[in-house]
Amino acid sequence: MKKNLLLAGFLVIASSAMADIYVGIDYGVNSNTDKATDDFSDSQKNKYNDFGIKIGGGRDGGWKGQLRLSRISYDKEIFDNTHKDLIEFGADTIKEFTLDSVKNFYPYVKLGFGYGSMNVDGYNKSSIAEFSFNIGVGVSYKAVEHFYIIAGADYVGRKWQDIEVGYYTLSVTGSGIKPYIGVNYAF
């Protein structure tokens, strides 16, 4: 009986959320500063391109949640000279606001987290993991029924997994501002 009630409750919640489901794509660029926390490395500027796909749900002018999958391509190597692409899975919470004076225009604030992995050569592991967080602002504009144009800027912080280099441990962090544009299609 409890399983049936849980299943019925889940179906009611899922069906109400399904009315406001959207999919989308984003493209962003970032001028990132990577820092190693050892005595031998300097910080370096590193640009990257971030292309992502996402699925989310929520009401216009209210709360939204989304899951995203991003491919982040760095201009310079971080750990070796062969691999510069990071694959990251993330989740964001978005709070949109309505403006009485402008129809179909929704400013928003966003908070999110991500977890990803990059292949590396020459270390004791073949890949390195990272954890990121972002906080940002943006605007969503409902251009036509079901179609939204978005633009924003996020502060992104990233902490890479520690790696062994010879006899010492290397810890790398990165941070920067990422402006982005994108489109969403709501069902």
N, C-alpha and C positions, 0 to 999 in steps of 0.2 A: 504494500500500500504506500509506504514512504517513497519507494522508487517511482511509483506512478505519479505521486504528487510532485516530486522533484522534476520528473520529466515534463509534466504539464506546466510547471512554473518556468522551466527553461524554455519551452516552446513559446509561451506567452511573451517572455522577455525577448527572445530571439525574433519573433515575428514583429514586435513593435520596433525593434532596432533595424530590421531589414528594410523598413520603409524609408530609412534615411542613410542607406549605404552609398559610399562613393569609392571610386578608384581614381588614381591620378599618377602623374609623373612630375618630377622636380629636377631642375638642373641648377647647381650652385657652384661657386668658385670660392676659394679661401686662400688667403695669404697667411700661412700657418707659421708659428715659431716652435721648432722642436728643440727640447733641451735634454741633455743627458746629465744625470746626477752623479757624475764622477769628476775626478780632478783633471782628466785628460781631454775632455771634449768641450767645445764651445757650442753655444746655441746656433742654430741655422734657420734661415728663412726657407720655407718650402711651400710652394703653391700646389693646390690640388683641385681637380674637377670632381664633382660629386653628382652622379646620375642615379636617381632613385625611383622606384615604383612603390605605390602605397595602396592600402585599402583601409577605409575608416568608416565611421558612422557617427551620427549626431545631428542635431537640429541647427538650422541657420540662426545665428544670433545667440546660440547657447553653448553647451559643452559638447566637445567632440573628442573622440579617441581614434588613433590610427596606428597601424603597423606598417613598417617600411623596410625595404630591402635596398641597400645602396652599394654601388660600385664606386670606390673612391680611388682615383688615379693620381699619384703624386708626380710632380715634375722631377724631383731629385730623390735619390735613394735615401732611406732612413737607416736600414740595417745592412744591406748589401747592394751590389750594383746590377742585380738581375731582376728583382721583383719590386714593383712599385704600386701594385694594386691591392687594395683592402676591400674585402667583402664584409658588410656590416648589416646586422638585423637590429631594428630598433622599434621603440614604441613612444608615442607622443600623446600628451593631453593638451587640448586646445580649448581656450575660452574665447568665444567670439562675442562681440558687442554690436548692438544695432544702433544706427544713427537715424533719428527721426527726420532729419533734414535731407538725407541722401538715401534713396531706395536702392536695395540690392548691393550695398557696400558694407562689408563686415570687417572692421579692424579686429585683430586678435593678439593674444599672448599665448606662448607655447612653452612647454617644459617637456623634455624627453631624455631618454637613455638609449644607449646602443651597446652592442657587443659584436666584435668581429674578429677576423683572422687574416693574416698575410703570410704567404710562403716566404721562407728565408733559406739561404744557403750559407754553409760555413760555421754554423753554430751547433750546439748539442741537440737542438730540436729543428724539425723541418718547417715548422710554422710558429708564428708568434701571435698571441691573442691581445686584444685591447678592449677597454671599456671606455665609453664616452658619455658625456652629458651635454645637453644643449638647452639654452633658454633664449627665447627670441620674441620678436614682434613682427607683425605683417598685416596684410589686408587681403581679403577674399572678395572678388567682385563677381556677382552673378550676371554674366554677359547675356545669356539667353536661358530659357528653361533647361535645367539639368547641367549646364556648362558653366564652370567657374574658372576665372583667371586669378592666380595667386602670386603674391610677391612678398618677400620678407627678408629679414636678416637675423641670423642666430649667432650667439656666442657659443663656440664649441670647444670643450676641453676634452682631452684624450689622455689616458694613462695606458702605456704599453706594458705587457708582461715583462718582468725582469729576465735578462738573458746573461749567460756566462760567456765572457770573452777572456780567454786565457785564465788568469788567476783572479780576476775580479768580476763583479756583477755590474751590469749596465742597466740602469733604470731610465726610461725615456718617457717624457710627457710632451704634449703639444697643446697649443691653444690658438684661437684666432676668431675673427668675425667672418661668417659665411653668408653673403647675400645670395638669394636664389629666386627663381621664377618657376612657375609651373601651371598645370591645368588639372582640374578635377572634373569628373563626370559623375553626377549623382543619379541614382536609379529611382 
